[in-house]
Amino acid sequence: MLQAIKLGLPGLGAKSLWQGLARLPLVMRLSAAFVLIYAFGAAVGLTGIINLIQLKQDT
């Protein structure tokens, strides 16, 4: 029978992290989601701009 290997410290699991996030007010959770999406979009945009600059320099 296979058993799962538990990694990390006892008592500090992903479940407690999600429970902590669930206790935050809805406005805080939505704000955090907006910031993460905005940061991801900015990173993708900057990567695209850098790639375009490199392509222009190569041609």
C-alpha positions in Angstrom: 0.0 0.0 0.0 1.4 3.4 -0.9 1.5 6.2 1.6 1.8 9.9 1.0 5.0 11.6 2.2 4.4 14.7 4.3 6.9 17.5 3.7 7.3 20.5 5.9 6.9 21.3 9.5 4.2 19.7 11.6 1.2 21.9 12.1 2.2 24.3 9.3 0.5 22.9 6.2 -1.2 24.3 3.2 -4.5 23.8 4.9 -3.7 26.3 7.6 -2.5 28.8 5.0 -5.8 28.5 3.1 -7.7 28.8 6.4 -5.8 32.0 7.2 -6.6 33.4 3.7 -10.3 32.5 4.1 -10.5 34.6 7.3 -9.5 37.8 5.4 -12.3 40.2 4.4 -13.6 39.8 0.8 -12.2 43.2 -0.2 -8.7 42.2 0.9 -8.9 38.9 -1.0 -10.1 40.6 -4.1 -7.4 43.3 -3.8 -4.7 40.6 -3.5 -6.0 38.8 -6.5 -6.1 42.0 -8.5 -2.5 42.8 -7.5 -1.3 39.3 -8.5 -3.1 39.5 -11.9 -1.7 43.0 -12.5 1.8 42.0 -11.6 1.6 38.9 -13.9 0.3 41.0 -16.8 3.1 43.6 -16.3 5.7 40.8 -16.3 4.3 39.4 -19.5 4.2 42.8 -21.1 7.8 43.7 -20.2 9.0 40.3 -21.5 7.2 41.0 -24.8 8.8 44.5 -25.1 12.2 43.1 -24.3 11.8 40.4 -27.0 10.6 43.0 -29.6 13.7 45.1 -28.8 16.0 42.1 -29.2 14.3 41.1 -32.5 14.7 44.7 -33.8 18.4 44.7 -32.9 19.0 41.3 -34.7 17.5 42.6 -38.0 
